[in-house]
Amino acid sequence: MSSVNSDSQGSRVRGNRPDGFLLLLLIASLSLNVYLGWSLKQRGSVPPNTPTLSLGTKVDQVTALGTDGKPFTISYNDTDKPTVFYVITPSCIWCKRNQANINKVADTKANDFRFIGLSLAEPGLKEYIEEHHFQFPVYHGMTAKTLQSLGLGSTPQTIVVSPEGKVLKVWTGAYDDKLKSEIEDYFGTQLPGLSALDK
């Protein structure tokens, strides 16, 4: 009888070892995820947090901060033009390489669309705006609700929203190859292409 109890206790102890090992693995995994998230945040790059927007999706108005730090709300129904959100981070090399393209679109289509920049990071933003000659206002510090509603995370990203607040088009990435042709067709303008990589 005593040997049966001892076997069953031994098996309980052995059964707990894998649970302890799994707990250690879980803690290590969580620690790694926290570190990677912190590392991405430090570099001004944010991973995608929601799926890509579907065409026709109704999105909330945008609440963000201007470069002067003042809060600003962007509504869609205060204009009869569609709104083009151009999403960047100052540290994103593809945003820099694509800047001549978005400047060309904004310059040639300003009468037909309202252009607004959204930056996912604030460090270096004022300098970035000056260096790349933005022709439209740029905001940062979007609320969690705005980030979720617009599916913000990848840069560069271009989102066109109707005056009724419905998504008309979404492009993720710099305007190269097939994407360049799609953008040119949609806006009816020729683009200069991506600038060369910085040496």
Residue frames as a rotation matrix with the C-alpha (Angstrom) as fourth column:
MET 1
0.574 0.819 0.000 0.00
0.819 -0.574 0.000 0.00
0.000 0.000 -1.000 0.00
SER 2
0.501 -0.463 -0.731 2.81
0.128 -0.796 0.591 2.33
-0.856 -0.390 -0.340 0.94
SER 3
-0.592 -0.753 0.287 4.65
0.392 0.042 0.919 1.60
-0.704 0.656 0.270 -2.34
VAL 4
-0.053 0.652 0.756 1.51
0.989 -0.070 0.129 2.49
0.137 0.755 -0.642 -4.34
ASN 5
0.836 0.364 -0.410 1.25
0.459 -0.874 0.161 5.86
-0.299 -0.323 -0.898 -2.56
SER 6
0.075 -0.904 -0.421 4.91
0.092 -0.414 0.906 6.50
-0.993 -0.106 0.052 -3.12
ASP 7
-0.593 -0.249 0.765 4.59
0.737 0.215 0.641 5.73
-0.324 0.944 0.056 -6.86
SER 8
0.323 0.802 0.501 1.57
0.917 -0.396 0.042 7.94
0.232 0.447 -0.864 -7.23
GLN 9
0.763 -0.133 -0.632 3.29
0.214 -0.872 0.441 10.82
-0.610 -0.472 -0.637 -5.39
GLY 10
-0.314 -0.948 0.043 6.40
0.275 -0.048 0.960 10.34
-0.909 0.314 0.276 -7.50
SER 11
-0.381 0.223 0.897 4.33
0.924 0.101 0.368 10.50
-0.008 0.970 -0.244 -10.64
ARG 12
0.753 0.653 -0.083 2.70
0.657 -0.753 0.035 13.70
-0.040 -0.081 -0.996 -9.39
VAL 13
0.379 -0.710 -0.594 6.09
0.054 -0.624 0.780 15.29
-0.924 -0.327 -0.198 -8.79
ARG 14
-0.618 -0.614 0.492 7.34
0.489 0.189 0.851 14.18
-0.615 0.767 0.184 -12.20
GLY 15
0.067 0.748 0.660 4.11
0.995 -0.100 0.013 15.49
0.076 0.656 -0.751 -13.73
ASN 16
0.808 0.238 -0.540 4.83
0.368 -0.918 0.146 18.94
-0.461 -0.316 -0.829 -12.32
ARG 17
-0.175 -0.974 -0.142 8.28
0.385 -0.200 0.901 19.18
-0.906 0.103 0.410 -13.90
PRO 18
-0.509 0.000 0.861 7.00
0.856 -0.099 0.507 19.67
0.085 0.995 0.051 -17.45
ASP 19
0.619 0.778 0.108 4.54
0.750 -0.627 0.213 22.31
0.233 -0.051 -0.971 -16.14
GLY 20
0.560 -0.502 -0.660 7.43
0.272 -0.641 0.718 24.21
-0.783 -0.581 -0.222 -14.54
PHE 21
-0.521 -0.775 0.357 9.46
0.558 0.008 0.830 23.94
-0.646 0.631 0.428 -17.74
LEU 22
-0.121 0.578 0.807 6.53
0.931 -0.217 0.294 25.22
0.345 0.787 -0.512 -19.82
LEU 23
0.819 0.408 -0.403 6.11
0.547 -0.765 0.339 28.10
-0.170 -0.498 -0.850 -17.38
LEU 24
0.036 -0.900 -0.434 9.79
0.281 -0.408 0.869 29.02
-0.959 -0.153 0.238 -17.82
LEU 25
-0.624 -0.220 0.749 9.39
0.761 0.044 0.647 28.90
-0.175 0.975 0.140 -21.61
LEU 26
0.370 0.859 0.353 6.29
0.877 -0.449 0.173 31.11
0.308 0.246 -0.919 -21.39
ILE 27
0.709 -0.174 -0.683 8.12
0.334 -0.770 0.544 33.67
-0.620 -0.614 -0.488 -19.24
ALA 28
-0.393 -0.919 0.020 11.09
0.386 -0.145 0.911 33.67
-0.834 0.366 0.412 -21.64
SER 29
-0.399 0.325 0.858 8.78
0.906 -0.003 0.422 34.13
0.139 0.946 -0.293 -24.62
LEU 30
0.709 0.702 -0.065 6.90
0.699 -0.689 0.189 37.01
0.088 -0.180 -0.980 -22.99
SER 31
0.369 -0.666 -0.649 10.18
0.269 -0.592 0.760 38.68
-0.890 -0.455 -0.039 -22.03
LEU 32
-0.624 -0.618 0.479 11.43
0.596 0.020 0.803 38.39
-0.505 0.786 0.356 -25.61
ASN 33
0.006 0.725 0.688 8.18
0.939 -0.241 0.246 39.88
0.345 0.645 -0.682 -26.99
VAL 34
0.816 0.254 -0.520 8.36
0.478 -0.802 0.358 42.80
-0.326 -0.541 -0.776 -24.55
TYR 35
-0.070 -0.939 -0.336 11.99
0.271 -0.342 0.900 43.44
-0.960 -0.028 0.279 -25.53
LEU 36
-0.613 -0.146 0.776 11.21
0.777 0.064 0.626 43.29
-0.141 0.987 0.074 -29.28
GLY 37
0.442 0.850 0.287 8.25
0.857 -0.495 0.143 45.66
0.263 0.183 -0.947 -28.85
TRP 38
0.668 -0.284 -0.688 10.42
0.281 -0.760 0.586 48.10
-0.689 -0.585 -0.428 -26.89
SER 39
-0.396 -0.905 0.155 13.17
0.437 -0.038 0.899 47.82
-0.808 0.424 0.411 -29.51
LEU 40
-0.310 0.370 0.876 10.76
0.928 -0.081 0.363 48.58
0.205 0.925 -0.318 -32.38
LYS 41
0.760 0.629 -0.164 9.30
0.650 -0.728 0.217 51.53
0.018 -0.272 -0.962 -30.47
GLN 42
0.295 -0.744 -0.599 12.78
0.288 -0.528 0.799 52.95
-0.911 -0.408 0.058 -29.87
ARG 43
-0.701 -0.593 0.395 13.50
0.517 -0.042 0.855 52.84
-0.491 0.804 0.337 -33.61
GLY 44
-0.520 0.569 -0.637 10.24
-0.543 -0.796 -0.268 54.62
-0.659 0.206 0.723 -34.38
SER 45
-0.672 0.298 -0.678 8.80
-0.522 0.459 0.719 51.61
0.525 0.837 -0.154 -36.19
VAL 46
-0.348 0.651 0.675 5.50
-0.756 0.231 -0.613 50.12
-0.555 -0.723 0.412 -35.14
PRO 47
-0.978 -0.006 0.207 4.37
0.100 0.859 0.502 46.64
-0.181 0.512 -0.840 -36.20
PRO 48
-0.533 0.846 -0.021 0.95
-0.350 -0.198 0.916 46.28
0.771 0.495 0.401 -37.84
ASN 49
-0.928 0.187 0.322 -1.69
-0.287 0.195 -0.938 46.05
-0.238 -0.963 -0.127 -35.14
THR 50
0.048 0.974 0.222 -4.82
-0.289 0.226 -0.930 45.37
-0.956 -0.019 0.293 -37.15
PRO 51
-0.111 -0.049 0.993 -5.71
0.783 0.611 0.117 43.73
-0.612 0.790 -0.029 -40.44
THR 52
-0.962 -0.229 0.151 -5.68
0.268 -0.664 0.698 45.77
-0.059 0.712 0.700 -43.65
LEU 53
-0.428 0.839 -0.337 -8.75
-0.365 -0.502 -0.784 47.96
-0.827 -0.212 0.521 -44.07
SER 54
-0.420 0.406 0.811 -11.43
0.806 0.578 0.128 46.71
-0.417 0.708 -0.571 -46.41
LEU 55
-0.949 0.155 0.273 -12.84
0.052 -0.780 0.624 49.02
0.310 0.606 0.733 -49.05
GLY 56
-0.091 0.986 0.139 -16.14
0.034 -0.136 0.990 50.53
0.995 0.094 -0.021 -47.92
THR 57
-0.127 -0.015 -0.992 -15.25
0.946 0.297 -0.126 50.28
0.297 -0.955 -0.023 -44.21
LYS 58
0.666 0.342 0.663 -16.53
0.113 -0.925 0.364 53.29
0.738 -0.167 -0.654 -42.24
VAL 59
-0.218 -0.843 -0.491 -13.72
0.808 0.126 -0.575 54.80
0.547 -0.523 0.654 -40.18
ASP 60
0.535 0.378 -0.755 -13.79
0.803 -0.506 0.316 57.14
-0.263 -0.775 -0.574 -37.19
GLN 61
0.877 -0.285 0.387 -12.61
-0.124 -0.913 -0.389 60.74
0.464 0.293 -0.836 -37.31
VAL 62
0.169 -0.926 -0.338 -8.93
0.686 0.357 -0.634 61.17
0.708 -0.124 0.695 -36.50
THR 63
0.990 -0.002 0.142 -7.76
-0.105 -0.681 0.724 62.65
0.095 -0.732 -0.675 -33.22
ALA 64
0.356 -0.934 -0.023 -4.06
0.870 0.340 -0.357 63.56
0.341 0.107 0.934 -33.18
LEU 65
0.448 -0.324 -0.833 -1.52
0.424 -0.743 0.518 66.23
-0.787 -0.586 -0.195 -32.24
GLY 66
0.966 -0.197 0.167 -0.16
0.045 -0.508 -0.860 68.92
0.254 0.838 -0.482 -34.53
THR 67
0.153 -0.985 -0.086 3.56
0.670 0.167 -0.723 69.60
0.727 0.053 0.685 -34.72
ASP 68
-0.294 -0.179 0.939 2.88
-0.413 -0.862 -0.294 72.41
0.862 -0.475 0.179 -32.21
GLY 69
-0.966 -0.121 -0.226 1.61
0.116 0.581 -0.805 69.78
0.229 -0.805 -0.548 -29.73
LYS 70
-0.564 0.821 0.094 -2.00
-0.728 -0.439 -0.527 70.98
-0.391 -0.366 0.845 -29.87
PRO 71
-0.538 0.438 0.720 -4.78
0.332 0.896 -0.296 68.39
-0.775 0.080 -0.627 -30.25
PHE 72
-0.588 0.326 -0.740 -6.60
-0.768 -0.511 0.385 68.33
-0.253 0.795 0.551 -33.56
THR 73
-0.170 0.612 0.773 -9.62
0.123 0.791 -0.599 66.44
-0.978 -0.007 -0.210 -34.86
ILE 74
-0.855 -0.122 -0.504 -9.94
-0.479 -0.186 0.858 65.58
-0.198 0.975 0.100 -38.54
SER 75
-0.006 0.919 0.394 -13.53
-0.066 0.393 -0.917 65.04
-0.998 -0.032 0.059 -39.69
TYR 76
-0.713 -0.245 0.657 -14.38
0.558 0.370 0.743 63.83
-0.425 0.896 -0.127 -43.16
ASN 77
0.106 0.891 0.442 -17.68
0.994 -0.095 -0.047 65.65
0.000 0.444 -0.896 -43.66
ASP 78
0.407 0.014 -0.913 -16.13
0.282 -0.953 0.111 69.12
-0.869 -0.302 -0.392 -43.29
THR 79
-0.508 -0.521 -0.686 -14.96
-0.559 -0.407 0.723 68.93
-0.656 0.750 -0.084 -46.91
ASP 80
0.668 0.736 -0.110 -16.47
-0.547 0.385 -0.743 67.75
-0.504 0.557 0.660 -50.17
LYS 81
0.199 -0.693 -0.693 -13.12
-0.824 0.264 -0.501 66.19
0.531 0.671 -0.518 -51.17
PRO 82
0.843 -0.083 -0.532 -11.88
0.267 0.922 0.279 62.72
0.468 -0.377 0.799 -50.28
THR 83
0.672 -0.643 0.366 -9.11
-0.716 -0.438 0.545 62.75
-0.190 -0.628 -0.754 -47.66
VAL 84
0.600 -0.595 -0.534 -5.77
0.054 0.697 -0.715 61.11
0.798 0.401 0.450 -48.46
PHE 85
0.838 -0.404 0.367 -3.87
-0.433 -0.083 0.898 60.02
-0.332 -0.911 -0.244 -45.35
TYR 86
0.476 -0.781 -0.403 -0.19
-0.173 0.366 -0.914 59.44
0.862 0.505 0.039 -45.97
VAL 87
0.982 -0.013 0.188 1.30
-0.179 0.243 0.953 57.47
-0.058 -0.970 0.236 -43.05
ILE 88
0.359 -0.931 -0.067 5.01
-0.154 0.012 -0.988 57.72
0.921 0.365 -0.139 -42.23
THR 89
0.845 -0.341 -0.412 7.67
0.430 -0.024 0.903 57.42
-0.317 -0.940 0.126 -39.56
PRO 90
0.780 -0.557 -0.285 10.71
-0.607 -0.785 -0.127 59.72
-0.153 0.272 -0.950 -39.74
SER 91
-0.116 -0.895 0.430 13.09
-0.649 0.396 0.650 56.74
-0.752 -0.204 -0.627 -39.46
CYS 92
0.453 0.394 0.800 11.47
0.248 0.806 -0.538 54.79
-0.856 0.442 0.268 -42.33
ILE 93
-0.597 -0.786 -0.164 13.85
0.001 -0.205 0.979 54.62
-0.803 0.584 0.123 -45.32
TRP 94
-0.580 0.441 0.685 11.00
0.814 0.358 0.458 53.69
-0.044 0.823 -0.566 -47.71
CYS 95
0.550 0.734 -0.399 9.07
0.715 -0.661 -0.229 56.78
-0.432 -0.159 -0.888 -46.60
LYS 96
0.080 -0.627 -0.775 12.09
-0.124 -0.778 0.616 58.91
-0.989 0.047 -0.140 -47.49
ARG 97
-0.834 -0.456 0.312 12.54
0.195 0.284 0.939 57.19
-0.516 0.844 -0.148 -50.86
ASN 98
-0.315 0.821 0.476 8.84
0.949 0.259 0.182 57.65
0.026 0.508 -0.861 -51.64
GLN 99
-0.163 0.295 -0.941 8.58
0.519 -0.786 -0.337 61.32
-0.839 -0.544 -0.025 -50.65
ALA 100
-0.857 -0.169 -0.488 8.98
-0.280 -0.641 0.714 62.72
-0.433 0.748 0.502 -54.18
ASN 101
-0.799 0.601 0.024 6.05
0.417 0.525 0.743 60.53
0.434 0.603 -0.669 -55.29
ILE 102
-0.031 0.844 -0.535 3.62
0.993 -0.035 -0.112 61.70
-0.113 -0.535 -0.837 -52.60
ASN 103
-0.392 -0.153 -0.907 4.74
0.205 -0.976 0.076 65.31
-0.897 -0.157 0.414 -53.08
LYS 104
-0.992 0.014 -0.123 3.93
-0.123 -0.196 0.973 65.02
-0.010 0.980 0.196 -56.80
VAL 105
-0.461 0.881 -0.109 0.49
0.761 0.456 0.462 63.53
0.456 0.130 -0.880 -56.12
ALA 106
0.009 0.459 -0.889 -0.29
0.857 -0.462 -0.230 66.19
-0.516 -0.759 -0.397 -53.50
ASP 107
-0.654 -0.351 -0.670 0.91
0.024 -0.895 0.445 68.98
-0.756 0.275 0.594 -55.80
THR 108
-0.966 0.214 -0.147 -1.07
-0.163 -0.062 0.985 67.88
0.202 0.975 0.095 -58.85
LYS 109
-0.391 0.865 -0.314 -4.26
0.490 0.484 0.725 66.68
0.779 0.130 -0.613 -57.09
ALA 110
-0.925 -0.038 -0.377 -4.70
0.359 -0.405 -0.841 69.28
-0.121 -0.914 0.388 -54.31
ASN 111
-0.695 0.714 -0.087 -7.90
-0.714 -0.669 0.207 70.58
0.090 0.206 0.974 -55.96
ASP 112
0.006 0.717 -0.697 -9.50
-0.526 0.595 0.607 67.13
0.850 0.363 0.381 -55.92
PHE 113
0.386 0.029 -0.922 -8.25
0.580 0.769 0.267 65.63
0.717 -0.638 0.280 -52.63
ARG 114
0.709 -0.244 0.662 -7.34
-0.626 -0.649 0.432 66.82
0.324 -0.721 -0.613 -49.14
PHE 115
0.259 -0.730 -0.633 -3.89
0.203 0.682 -0.703 65.50
0.944 0.054 0.324 -48.16
ILE 116
0.672 -0.053 0.739 -2.93
-0.709 -0.333 0.621 64.88
0.213 -0.942 -0.261 -44.53
GLY 117
-0.171 -0.808 -0.564 0.20
-0.295 0.588 -0.753 63.24
0.940 0.037 -0.339 -43.15
LEU 118
0.865 0.343 0.366 0.09
-0.460 0.254 0.851 60.97
0.198 -0.904 0.378 -40.11
SER 119
-0.147 -0.968 -0.205 3.35
-0.591 0.252 -0.766 60.07
0.793 0.008 -0.609 -38.38
LEU 120
0.678 0.373 -0.633 3.53
0.165 0.762 0.626 57.02
0.716 -0.529 0.455 -36.13
ALA 121
0.170 -0.664 -0.729 6.47
0.985 0.094 0.143 58.57
-0.027 -0.742 0.670 -34.23
GLU 122
0.969 0.232 -0.089 7.29
0.237 -0.970 0.059 62.09
-0.073 -0.078 -0.994 -33.05
PRO 123
0.318 -0.905 -0.284 11.12
0.177 -0.238 0.955 62.08
-0.932 -0.354 0.084 -32.64
GLY 124
-0.687 -0.722 0.078 12.69
0.275 -0.159 0.948 63.92
-0.672 0.673 0.308 -35.59
LEU 125
0.067 0.817 0.573 9.32
0.913 0.181 -0.365 64.72
-0.402 0.547 -0.734 -37.16
LYS 126
0.735 0.231 -0.638 9.73
0.079 -0.963 -0.257 68.51
-0.674 0.138 -0.726 -37.50
GLU 127
-0.208 -0.908 -0.363 13.13
-0.501 -0.220 0.837 68.08
-0.840 0.356 -0.409 -39.15
TYR 128
-0.604 0.049 0.795 11.74
0.507 0.794 0.336 65.36
-0.615 0.606 -0.504 -41.42
ILE 129
0.473 0.873 0.119 8.89
0.714 -0.300 -0.633 67.61
-0.517 0.384 -0.765 -42.57
GLU 130
0.592 -0.318 -0.741 11.28
-0.362 -0.926 0.108 70.46
-0.720 0.204 -0.663 -43.37
GLU 131
-0.449 -0.885 0.122 13.84
-0.334 0.293 0.896 68.26
-0.829 0.362 -0.427 -45.11
HIS 132
-0.727 0.190 0.660 11.28
0.564 0.714 0.415 66.56
-0.392 0.674 -0.626 -47.34
HIS 133
-0.948 0.249 -0.197 9.23
-0.310 -0.863 0.399 69.68
-0.070 0.439 0.896 -48.18
PHE 134
-0.579 0.811 0.086 5.81
0.762 0.575 -0.296 68.40
-0.290 -0.106 -0.951 -47.17
GLN 135
-0.895 0.323 0.308 3.03
-0.058 -0.769 0.637 70.25
0.443 0.552 0.707 -48.95
PHE 136
0.210 0.976 -0.064 0.35
-0.112 0.089 0.990 69.25
0.971 -0.200 0.128 -46.45
PRO 137
0.182 -0.116 0.976 -0.07
-0.944 -0.298 0.140 69.20
0.275 -0.947 -0.164 -42.66
VAL 138
-0.195 -0.305 -0.932 1.38
-0.010 0.951 -0.309 66.29
0.981 -0.051 -0.188 -40.68
TYR 139
0.422 0.423 0.802 0.04
-0.827 -0.182 0.532 65.07
0.371 -0.887 0.273 -37.33
HIS 140
-0.525 -0.565 -0.636 1.29
-0.145 0.796 -0.588 62.57
0.839 -0.216 -0.500 -34.77
GLY 141
-0.964 0.082 0.253 0.22
-0.248 0.066 -0.966 61.14
-0.095 -0.995 -0.043 -31.41
MET 142
-0.311 0.895 -0.319 -2.93
-0.534 0.113 0.838 59.51
0.786 0.431 0.443 -32.75
THR 143
-0.023 0.399 0.916 -5.25
-0.964 0.233 -0.125 58.01
-0.264 -0.887 0.380 -30.16
ALA 144
-0.795 -0.218 0.566 -5.51
-0.192 0.976 0.107 54.23
-0.575 -0.023 -0.818 -29.82
LYS 145
0.181 0.951 0.249 -9.00
0.194 0.214 -0.957 54.51
-0.964 0.221 -0.146 -31.32
THR 146
0.588 -0.034 -0.808 -7.61
-0.700 -0.522 -0.487 56.22
-0.406 0.852 -0.331 -34.43
LEU 147
-0.515 -0.850 -0.113 -4.80
-0.821 0.451 0.349 53.68
-0.246 0.273 -0.930 -34.80
GLN 148
-0.612 0.355 0.707 -7.33
0.126 0.926 -0.356 50.85
-0.781 -0.129 -0.611 -34.55
SER 149
0.412 0.897 -0.163 -9.94
0.004 -0.180 -0.984 52.42
-0.911 0.404 -0.078 -36.83
LEU 150
0.636 -0.216 -0.740 -7.48
-0.751 -0.391 -0.532 53.16
-0.175 0.895 -0.411 -39.65
GLY 151
0.943 -0.292 0.158 -5.41
0.302 0.952 -0.048 50.00
-0.137 0.093 0.986 -39.15
LEU 152
0.701 -0.708 0.086 -2.24
-0.580 -0.635 -0.510 52.05
0.416 0.308 -0.856 -38.83
GLY 153
0.759 -0.509 0.406 1.04
-0.046 0.580 0.813 50.22
-0.649 -0.636 0.417 -38.38
SER 154
0.176 -0.696 0.696 2.94
0.906 0.391 0.161 49.88
-0.385 0.603 0.699 -41.65
THR 155
0.602 -0.030 -0.798 4.79
-0.186 -0.977 -0.104 52.74
-0.776 0.211 -0.594 -43.29
PRO 156
-0.863 0.454 -0.224 4.51
-0.461 -0.887 -0.021 54.20
-0.208 0.085 0.974 -45.80
GLN 157
-0.553 0.784 0.281 0.79
0.764 0.612 -0.205 53.66
-0.333 0.101 -0.938 -46.13
THR 158
-0.947 0.310 -0.079 -1.76
-0.313 -0.849 0.426 55.60
0.065 0.428 0.901 -48.19
ILE 159
-0.561 0.828 -0.014 -5.46
0.751 0.501 -0.430 55.59
-0.349 -0.252 -0.903 -47.28
VAL 160
-0.896 0.373 0.240 -8.18
-0.155 -0.771 0.618 57.42
0.415 0.517 0.749 -49.21
VAL 161
-0.639 0.704 -0.311 -11.39
0.662 0.297 -0.689 58.15
-0.392 -0.646 -0.655 -47.27
SER 162
-0.323 0.623 0.712 -14.60
0.671 -0.380 0.637 59.59
0.668 0.684 -0.295 -48.71
PRO 163
-0.659 0.145 0.738 -16.36
-0.410 -0.892 -0.190 62.66
0.631 -0.428 0.647 -47.21
GLU 164
0.491 0.870 0.040 -18.79
-0.580 0.292 0.760 60.13
0.650 -0.397 0.649 -45.69
GLY 165
0.126 -0.540 0.832 -15.91
-0.957 0.155 0.246 58.45
-0.262 -0.827 -0.497 -43.84
LYS 166
0.865 0.194 0.462 -15.72
-0.096 0.969 -0.228 55.30
-0.492 0.153 0.857 -45.98
VAL 167
-0.139 -0.985 0.103 -12.44
-0.168 0.126 0.978 53.78
-0.976 0.119 -0.183 -47.15
LEU 168
0.768 0.371 -0.521 -12.05
-0.525 -0.099 -0.845 54.17
-0.365 0.923 0.119 -50.93
LYS 169
0.652 -0.639 -0.408 -8.48
-0.070 0.486 -0.871 52.87
0.755 0.597 0.273 -51.41
VAL 170
0.783 -0.528 0.329 -5.60
-0.383 0.008 0.924 51.51
-0.491 -0.849 -0.196 -49.33
TRP 171
0.674 -0.675 -0.302 -2.01
-0.032 0.381 -0.924 51.03
0.738 0.632 0.235 -50.47
THR 172
0.875 -0.468 0.126 0.76
-0.113 0.056 0.992 49.74
-0.471 -0.882 -0.003 -48.20
GLY 173
0.205 -0.900 0.386 4.36
0.805 0.379 0.456 50.37
-0.557 0.217 0.802 -49.19
ALA 174
-0.345 -0.449 -0.824 6.38
-0.162 -0.836 0.524 52.74
-0.924 0.315 0.216 -51.33
TYR 175
0.670 0.685 -0.285 5.16
-0.333 -0.065 -0.941 53.48
-0.663 0.725 0.185 -54.86
ASP 176
-0.467 -0.847 -0.254 7.29
-0.720 0.197 0.666 51.05
-0.514 0.494 -0.701 -56.83
ASP 177
-0.991 -0.011 0.134 6.54
0.067 0.825 0.561 48.61
-0.117 0.565 -0.817 -59.65
LYS 178
-0.481 0.871 0.101 2.86
0.719 0.326 0.614 47.57
0.502 0.368 -0.783 -59.70
LEU 179
0.065 0.506 -0.860 1.92
0.904 -0.395 -0.165 49.95
-0.424 -0.766 -0.483 -56.89
LYS 180
-0.678 -0.381 -0.628 3.34
0.099 -0.895 0.436 52.91
-0.728 0.233 0.645 -58.82
SER 181
-0.926 0.358 0.120 1.12
0.134 0.014 0.991 52.06
0.353 0.934 -0.062 -61.81
GLU 182
-0.156 0.916 -0.371 -1.96
0.936 0.257 0.241 51.73
0.316 -0.309 -0.897 -59.57
ILE 183
-0.088 0.059 -0.994 -1.32
0.645 -0.757 -0.103 55.09
-0.759 -0.651 0.029 -57.92
GLU 184
-0.901 -0.289 -0.322 -0.72
-0.052 -0.666 0.744 56.78
-0.430 0.687 0.586 -61.29
ASP 185
-0.704 0.701 0.113 -3.97
0.425 0.289 0.858 55.33
0.568 0.652 -0.502 -62.67
TYR 186
-0.010 0.755 -0.656 -5.99
1.000 0.018 0.006 56.27
0.016 -0.656 -0.755 -59.59
PHE 187
0.112 -0.009 -0.994 -4.76
0.456 -0.888 0.060 59.87
-0.883 -0.460 -0.095 -59.35
GLY 188
0.795 0.239 0.558 -4.22
0.601 -0.182 -0.778 60.37
-0.084 0.954 -0.288 -63.08
THR 189
0.803 -0.590 -0.076 -0.66
-0.590 -0.807 0.026 61.66
-0.077 0.024 -0.997 -62.73
GLN 190
0.562 -0.712 -0.421 2.86
0.167 0.596 -0.785 60.50
0.810 0.371 0.454 -63.62
LEU 191
0.971 -0.236 0.031 5.18
-0.058 -0.110 0.992 59.82
-0.231 -0.965 -0.121 -60.69
PRO 192
0.452 -0.870 -0.197 8.95
-0.857 -0.362 -0.366 60.37
0.247 0.334 -0.910 -60.57
GLY 193
0.487 -0.265 -0.832 9.61
0.131 0.964 -0.230 57.01
0.863 0.003 0.505 -58.89
LEU 194
0.891 -0.169 -0.422 11.60
0.444 0.132 0.886 56.18
-0.094 -0.977 0.192 -55.78
SER 195
0.671 -0.735 0.100 14.68
-0.704 -0.673 -0.227 58.20
0.234 0.082 -0.969 -54.91
ALA 196
0.136 -0.720 -0.681 18.02
-0.096 0.674 -0.732 56.42
0.986 0.165 0.023 -54.58
LEU 197
0.742 0.034 -0.669 19.06
0.610 0.381 0.695 54.90
0.278 -0.924 0.262 -51.28
ASP 198
0.828 -0.496 0.263 21.18
-0.555 -0.794 0.249 57.16
0.086 -0.352 -0.932 -49.08
LYS 199
0.266 -0.829 -0.491 24.85
-0.025 0.504 -0.864 56.18
0.964 0.243 0.113 -49.14
